[in-house]
């Protein structure tokens, strides 16, 4: 079942205004959200802090690799004769898959 936040907000707002006799369990079944989350939405509606978009949308992750570090890894790997797996073990700061993806980006650009 796909969760529908807009529908949940609409039903909770009706319930707050006493325009609906649905229980929170029934709203939960309709919208796919857990009852506890519906009470959180209710508090957000009452406080005026409700938002349909996620707060971290369009933000870079805190653990994202900087461009300087990517360039450093690319240069180090280009000068080495080791396999990607051995290079990733040697570098040790990032996972094999992370370094693998960086190396294959280099190869695609060539």
Kinemage of the C-alpha trace (Angstrom):
@kinemage 1
@onewidth
@group {chain A} dominant
@subgroup {mainchain}
@vectorlist {calphas} color= white
{ca unk a 1} P 0.000 0.000 0.000
{ca unk a 2} L 1.369 3.407 -0.990
{ca unk a 3} L 1.377 5.920 1.817
{ca unk a 4} L -0.482 9.161 1.172
{ca unk a 5} L 0.607 12.019 3.428
{ca unk a 6} L -1.714 14.599 1.821
{ca unk a 7} L -4.712 12.349 2.443
{ca unk a 8} L -3.601 11.763 6.033
{ca unk a 9} L -3.283 15.512 6.655
{ca unk a 10} L -6.710 16.137 5.127
{ca unk a 11} L -8.387 13.432 7.254
{ca unk a 12} L -6.633 14.519 10.463
{ca unk a 13} L -7.602 18.151 9.832
{ca unk a 14} L -11.238 17.075 9.382
{ca unk a 15} L -11.027 15.093 12.623
{ca unk a 16} L -9.586 18.098 14.485
{ca unk a 17} L -12.471 20.259 13.204
{ca unk a 18} L -14.977 17.535 14.205
{ca unk a 19} L -16.057 17.120 10.559
{ca unk a 20} L -15.200 13.415 10.588
{ca unk a 21} L -16.017 10.494 12.834
{ca unk a 22} L -13.117 8.340 11.624
{ca unk a 23} L -10.838 6.987 14.320
{ca unk a 24} L -7.063 7.215 14.056
{ca unk a 25} L -6.963 3.449 13.477
{ca unk a 26} L -9.308 3.866 10.493
{ca unk a 27} L -7.244 6.767 9.150
{ca unk a 28} L -4.212 4.530 9.581
{ca unk a 29} L -5.822 1.828 7.433
{ca unk a 30} L -6.822 4.360 4.754
{ca unk a 31} L -3.478 6.144 4.493
{ca unk a 32} L -1.018 3.356 5.344
{ca unk a 33} L 0.651 5.286 8.179
{ca unk a 34} L 1.088 3.951 11.702
{ca unk a 35} L -1.223 5.431 14.342
{ca unk a 36} L 1.718 6.881 16.290
{ca unk a 37} L 2.845 8.760 13.182
{ca unk a 38} L -0.680 10.119 12.714
{ca unk a 39} L -0.539 11.605 16.226
{ca unk a 40} L 2.785 13.215 15.316
{ca unk a 41} L 1.162 14.664 12.185
{ca unk a 42} L -1.722 15.918 14.311
{ca unk a 43} L 0.700 17.761 16.600
{ca unk a 44} L 2.510 19.207 13.568
{ca unk a 45} L -0.815 20.433 12.160
{ca unk a 46} L -1.787 22.013 15.478
{ca unk a 47} L 1.651 23.658 15.818
{ca unk a 48} L 1.675 24.822 12.195
{ca unk a 49} L 4.931 23.004 11.451
{ca unk a 50} L 3.549 20.499 8.923
{ca unk a 51} L 5.555 20.011 5.719
{ca unk a 52} L 4.926 17.753 2.748
{ca unk a 53} L 8.580 17.647 1.703
{ca unk a 54} L 11.332 15.937 3.648
{ca unk a 55} L 13.636 18.272 5.553
{ca unk a 56} L 16.840 16.822 4.048
{ca unk a 57} L 15.682 17.016 0.438
{ca unk a 58} L 18.295 18.546 -1.897
{ca unk a 59} L 20.986 18.528 0.822
{ca unk a 60} L 24.281 16.728 0.400
{ca unk a 61} L 24.853 13.850 2.809
{ca unk a 62} L 27.118 14.570 5.774
{ca unk a 63} L 29.365 11.677 4.823
{ca unk a 64} L 29.714 12.645 1.151
{ca unk a 65} L 33.226 12.651 -0.223
{ca unk a 66} L 34.628 16.066 -1.111
{ca unk a 67} L 35.820 16.798 -4.642
{ca unk a 68} L 39.373 17.307 -3.353
{ca unk a 69} L 39.429 13.831 -1.844
{ca unk a 70} L 37.961 12.310 -5.006
{ca unk a 71} L 40.683 13.957 -7.060
{ca unk a 72} L 43.343 12.779 -4.591
{ca unk a 73} L 42.095 9.175 -4.877
{ca unk a 74} L 41.995 9.407 -8.678
{ca unk a 75} L 45.573 10.679 -8.823
{ca unk a 76} L 46.848 8.068 -6.363
{ca unk a 77} L 45.143 5.229 -8.229
{ca unk a 78} L 46.374 6.472 -11.609
{ca unk a 79} L 49.993 6.344 -10.334
{ca unk a 80} L 49.611 2.914 -8.707
{ca unk a 81} L 49.834 -0.463 -10.400
{ca unk a 82} L 47.657 -2.208 -7.807
{ca unk a 83} L 44.254 -3.683 -8.468
{ca unk a 84} L 41.221 -1.750 -7.298
{ca unk a 85} L 40.679 -4.170 -4.411
{ca unk a 86} L 44.264 -3.879 -3.165
{ca unk a 87} L 44.187 -0.102 -3.606
{ca unk a 88} L 40.941 0.125 -1.598
{ca unk a 89} L 42.496 -1.959 1.204
{ca unk a 90} L 45.587 0.249 1.161
{ca unk a 91} L 43.589 3.486 1.177
{ca unk a 92} L 41.275 2.132 3.873
{ca unk a 93} L 39.284 5.312 4.459
{ca unk a 94} L 36.438 4.413 2.087
{ca unk a 95} L 34.782 1.185 1.012
{ca unk a 96} L 35.780 -0.877 -1.977
{ca unk a 97} L 32.569 0.001 -3.829
{ca unk a 98} L 33.144 3.723 -3.312
{ca unk a 99} L 36.654 3.557 -4.756
{ca unk a 100} L 35.531 1.181 -7.506
{ca unk a 101} L 32.903 3.698 -8.633
{ca unk a 102} L 35.483 6.504 -8.643
{ca unk a 103} L 37.925 4.427 -10.703
{ca unk a 104} L 35.263 3.476 -13.220
{ca unk a 105} L 34.305 7.130 -13.565
{ca unk a 106} L 37.937 7.750 -14.591
{ca unk a 107} L 37.789 4.951 -17.159
{ca unk a 108} L 34.513 6.241 -18.610
{ca unk a 109} L 35.990 9.724 -19.074
{ca unk a 110} L 38.990 8.366 -21.040
